[in-house]
């Protein structure tokens, strides 16, 4: 697979393993699954 795209933009996987989501430039952090995000 060469990657996943949304509306022509290559997306990246959400960090960690809390969700299985994809992130684009329109979505800003903090994201659940990043270091230090376990308590919220």
N, C-alpha and C positions, 0 to 999 in steps of 0.2 A: 504494500500500500504506500502511496506517495504522500500521504497526509490527508487531513480533513480540511475542508474549506466551507465557510459560511459567507454567502454573498461575495465570493471572490477573494476573501481574506483567509489566509491559513490560520487555523485555530491551534491553541496549545492545550494540553490537558491540565485540569485543575490540580494543584499540588496535593500531595498526601493521598490518603485512600478513604477519606470520609464520604465524598461523593464521587461520581464518575463524570463530572461535567467538563465542558469545554469553555475556554476563555478567549474572547476577542478583545480588540482594542477598546471597544465600547463598554466593557465590563471592568470595573476597577476593584482593587482589593480594599480591605483585607478579605481573604478567602478562608473558609473553614478548611482545615487540613494543613495550613501553613504552620511552621513552628510557633508555638505559643498560643495557638487558637483553640486548644482543647477545652478550655473552661467556658467558652461562650458558644 
